[in-house]
Amino acid sequence: MSTVVQVRGPAARVRDVVAIGRPAFWVVSIVPYYTGILLATHRLIPPVEEWPRLIVGAVVMGPLVWLAVLAVNDAYDLPSDRLNPRKAKSPLLDGRITLRAAKRLAFAAAVAAVGLSLHVGIVFALGVLLAVLLGYAYSVPPVRLKTRAGFDVAVNALALGAFGPLAGWAAINPDLSDFPWLMGLQGTLAAIGLYLPTTLADLEADRAAGYQTIAVRFGARTTYLIGYAAWIAAAALSVILAATNTIIPRSMLRLELVMVPVLVAAYRKLIGPHQSFKAIITLATLFLLPCTTFALTYTGVL
């Protein structure tokens, strides 16, 4: 009886590496990164002479940082991933990428991210280094913040809601003293609202693996209510900022008064204790409408 050994070519291996990096996630950090650029320049399209550095920054913030943190996360999440139907096609689970290769890939991507970020600026590079270190702290024992209820939320919410815009701002202006910190707060609250449902989607697999995520620790109902409260707080803050003409132009107030009830109702309708990623994506897409309008009004296009 003969055994057939499948030989995978370079193109297939590249596809496996890209699969670990989850291209769908790249926009999650590139959009906040662009928001920071917009806040710093007051321009929808940044000056052409800044494009080379900003494109390098986008490559760092998208493919490289995500590959660094997700490859190491997959390497240390194998016990729960084997129980999670959503991860059934993971390259690590079916042997297309070995555990050792995943760890090496994470390290190489981290080094590349920090190295390339130096071409953008020292403040930007320090932020990228911090993001990579937090990504490792989130996944790697003994720290493993993913299994420490509350810290799992804080790392992800701050990374997406505050670090992304800060990185974009730093790519243009390394002086962070003028950064609009209230926008960082608003983004962090929104990120909490969007991140917590992901812990609900993985609740059963994490519970079976013994991971004390916030959803495992406090249960589906309480986790849902925390996310819902953060989402409402983010929406309310956007109305306050528009009403006081603070960062968000007052001309957006009418839209905010219309969109806030829609976004709150959409969260209640789409998000629940038994969560799917499709619903989370739908909610995030709806959230892009006021974000796009903000970009257009902030830059004077509208």
N, C-alpha and C positions, 0 to 999 in steps of 0.2 A: 504494500500500500504506500503510495507516494504522497508527499505533502507539497502543496502548491504554495510557494512563498510570493506574496505580492510585493512587487518592487515599485515604490512610489517615486515618480520623477520630480524634478525641481519645481515645476508648476504646482503639483499637488502639495508639496511641502510648504510652498508659499501660501497656498490657500488655507492650509492648516494653521499657519502662524497668524494669518489675518483673522481666521475664525476665533482664535483665542483672544485677539485684540478687540473683538466685537465692534465692527464698524458702525453699527447702529448707535453705539454709546458715544462716538466721537463728537457728534453734534451737541451732546449734553454739556460738554465743556467748551466747545468752540463758540457756541452762541453766547454764553456769559463772557468769554474772552473778547468777543467782538463788542459786546455791550460796554465793557471797560474801555475799549478803544474809542467807541462812540462818545462815552462820557468825557473822555480826556480831550477829544478833538472837536466836539460839537459838529462833526461832519459825518454824513452817511457813508461816504467813501473817503478813507484817510488819504493824506497827501501821497502822491505817487512815489516820492523819494523814500517813504517809510515802508513801502510794500515788501522789499526783500526781507527786512527784519521781521515784519509782522507775519509774513508767510512762514518763516522759520518758526516763529512762536506758535502759529497754528498747528504746524506739524508736531511740535513738542507737546502742545496741549491736547491734541487729538490722538493720533496713532501711538506715539511713543509713551506718553504717560499712562494711557489706558493699557497698552500692552504690558508695561512694567508692573502695574498693580493687579491686573486681571490674571496674568500668567502665574504670579506668585499666589494669588487668591485661589485659583483653580488647583494649584499644587497642594495646598493645605486644606482644601474643602472636599477632597475626594470622598470621605466617609458620607457626607450628606448628599453630594452630587450623585452618588450611586443610588440614592433613594429618591431622587428628584426627577420626575419625568421630563421636566423642562430642560434638564441638562443631558438628556439621553444622547444627543449628537455631539457632545464635547469630544474634541480630539484626544483628550487624556483618557476618557472612559473606554474608548474602543481601541486604544493602543496606537493611534496614529502619531501621537507625540508621547514620549516617555516622561515620567515624573522628573527625572534628572534633567532632561532637555527643557522642560517647562521652567525649571528653576534657573537654568542657564540663560534661557530666553528672557526671563524677567530681569535678571541682572544686566544683561547686555542692553536691553531697552532702557533701563534706568540710567546706565552710564551714558548712553547716546543722548537721552533726554537732557541730562544735566550739562553734558558737553556742548550740545548744540545751543542750549539756552544762553550760554555765555556770549553768543553772537548777538543776542537780543539786548542783553544788559545784565549787570551784576545783581541788581535788585530782583529782576525777573528770574535769574538763575537761582538765587537763594530761595525764592518762592517755590520753584520747581523741585529743588532739593528737599524742601520741607514736605511738599506734596508726596514725593516718592517715599520718604521716610515714614510718613503717616500711612501710606498704602501698605508698607511692610509691617508697620505696627498693627494695622488692622487685621492682617492675615497670619503673621508668623508668631508661633509660641516663643517665649512664655507670655508676651504682652497680649497678643491676639485680641484686639479691641472688639472684633466682631462678636465675640462671645461674652462681652461685658455690657449688659443692657444699659443703654443711655449713651455710652461711648460710641457704639456702633452708629447711632443716629448722628451724634455730634460730628464725627469725622466726615461722614458723607455730606451732611447738610452744609457744613462750613466749607468743605472742598468745592462743592458745586455752587452754593449760593453766594459765598463771599470771595473765595480764592480766585474763581474764574474772572469776575470783573476786576479784581485787584491785579491779576496778571495782565489783563489787557491794558489797564491804566499804566502799569509799570513799564510795559513795552513802549509806551509813548512818553511817559513822564515818570522817571524813577523817584520823584518826590511824592510820597504818599500822603503828605499832610493835608492836601486839598481834596483827597478822595472823598466822594459823597458817601459817608459811612452808613447813612440811613438806607441807601440802596442796597448795601451789603446786608443790612438787617432784613430788609424786605425779601431779598433773594434767598437768604437763609431760611426764613419762615416758609417761603414757597417750596424750597427744597425739602424741608422736613415733611410738608404735606405730600410731596410726590414720592419721597423715599420710603416712608413708613408702609405704604401699601405693598412695596416690594418685599418687605419682611413678612407680610401676610401671605403673599404668594408662595413663599418658601417655608411657611410655618411648620407644616407636617414633617418635611424632610429635615429641617433644623432640629425639631423636637426629637425626632427619632435618632439623630446623631448626637444628641446631648448638648447642642449649642445653645447657650443662654442669650439669645438675641432679645431685643426688647419685646418682640411678639411672643416669644416663648416664655419670657419672664412675667409679662403682665397680661397675656391673653389677647385674643383677637379683638374683642370689643373695646378694651381700654386703649390698645394701640391705634385702632381706628379713630377713636375719639380724640386722641392726642394729635393725630395727623389732621383731622377735621378742624380742630381748634387752631392749629398753626396756619392752615389754609385760610381760615376766616380772618385771622390776625394779619396775614400778608395782604389780603384783599382790602381790609379796613385801613391799613397803613397807606396803601396806594391812594385811597380816597382822601385821606388826611393830607398827604403830600400834594395832591392836585389842588385841594381846596385852599391850601396855604401857599400855593405856587412855589413849593420847595422841591427842586429837582424836576418833578413832574409838572409840566406847564399847566396853568389853570384852565387852558382851553380844552384839556382832556377830561375835565371834571364830569361833563355830561356823559361821556363814554364810560367813565369809571362807574358812575351811578347806574348805568345800564348793565355793564359787564359784571360788576361785583355780584349782584344777585344771580346772574347766569352761572358764573363760575362756582359759587357756593352751592347752587342747586345741582350743578353738574357733578360736583364732588359727591354729594349725597346720593345721586342717582348711580354713578359709575363705580364708586369705591365702596367696598364692604368687607366683612370678615373673611369671605371666601373670594380671594382676589385673583384677577387675571392680569397679565401684562398688557393685553390688548386694551383694556379699560384705562390703564395708567397712561399708555401712549395717546389714547384719545383725549384724555384730560390735559396732558401736556401740550398737545397740538392746539386745543382750544385756548390755552393760556398764551399761545404765541400771538393771538389777535391783538390784545391790548399791548403786548410787548412791541409788536410791529408799529402800531399807532404811536406809541411813545417815541420810538426811533424817528419816525417821520416828523413829529411835532417838535421834539427836542432839537432836531437839526434844522428846523425852519422850512422843511419841505411842505408841511401842511400849515 
